[in-house]
């Protein structure tokens, strides 16, 4: 097996990984490792925009209030403050890099004002990822490897000193996980097939804490029978949710957990796109038509799908995990910023804000000595089968109970066990986590469920 050495190893090439690499590369050498093509991440598929209080009549404080309200009492205040205060500067950074945002911000569910910046209608993630990829590939201090799978984190004397891949070992002063979430483990999902929570499993295996894994956000409006996400920006622009009788039955701009459960209670709902300026979302309209619908003539059937992982590897406001020299940012991380329910369009923002902070802080790690030889890769994890994905949907879907979660906890899959353990511990309903056997929100659980290897779950309050 060959060996490589660099300053910073970044695993994952969504927005958090790409932007983190650019931020670090002004001072250090970066090795960027991707198990798939650069433009195949969940970030690339993101239709929503980037939320930022960068317009008259708005403020970071108001953005923070909306974020905390959506998070149902579980948002970490310090993380929210960092996110919302740094947001306007990150918009400026993207513009300077070449991202072309639309003239006026839009409004999405849970936001009290219009503050969501879009590019290309419902193609914001694609545009940001494209621009960042171009800059990364052109940077002389960033090496990129596509189609290379990380099989383990390399630790030596309690410190993460790099990664082991299916091709080689890569050592570095610090390692940044930016591997995305786990929503593709559910049968109905808006995520790319590779979003299977590998980063969480890698970090947990070497002793890192994970938290809030019971909070999986289900997007209310995926095209029924497909994984095509129908962006919240559509409802922000005036699209309506109708029942079988053509009547509205919910506030289209309520937080996602509320809207998703309202739709789920009806089986399938209809999204009426006739009231909006559909030309603004030309690419999305084309995909709807390819699926056999005419959005200008009839409402489109929609139903919820697993969309976003609020929990992940516990990290501080600079991305540091509980393992020395191991950092995490983006959807794989859990700073507590989203609480029990992520506010729309705070995810790409999280990648930018915390991807930058993690990458820059990682450069302060000391130089490596001579690390111990990496351990042999562990046995292969269980396959993600259709049966496993059905089990995630059935037992840890929009509505859960003890019987289903107990069944899921007996799975051979590590993420299934962690999700089930977290959801069983939280004996209440809060945000994206709804227990049919504990339907009320309970103040005893105004805390984060934290799991550490070899220990019982604990509840922690983060400030």
Buried (B, 14 or more C-beta within 10 A) or exposed (E): EEEBBBBBBBBBBBBBBBBBBBBBBEEBBBBBBBBBEBBBBBBBBBBBBBBBBBBEEBBBEBBBBBBBBBBBBBBBBBBBBBBBBBBBEBBEBBEEBEBEBBEEBBBBBBBEBBBBBBBBBBBBBBBBBBBBBBBBEEBEBBBBBBEBBBBBBBBBEEBBBBBBBEBBBBBBBBBBBBBBBBBBBBBBBBBBEBBBBBBBBBBBBBBBBBBBBBBBBBBBBBBBEEBBBBBBBBBBBEBBBBBEEEEEBBEBBBBBBBBBBBBBEBEBBBBBBEEBEBEBBEEBBEBBEEEEBEBEEEBBBBBBBBBBBBBBBBBBBBBBBBBBBBBBBBBBBBBBBBBBBBBBBBBBBBBBBBBBBBBBBBBEBEEBEEBEEBEEEEEEBEEBEEEBBEBBBBBBBBBBBBEBBEBBBEBEBBBBBBBBBBBBBBEBBBBBBBBEEBEEBEEEBBBBBBBBEEEEBBBEEBE
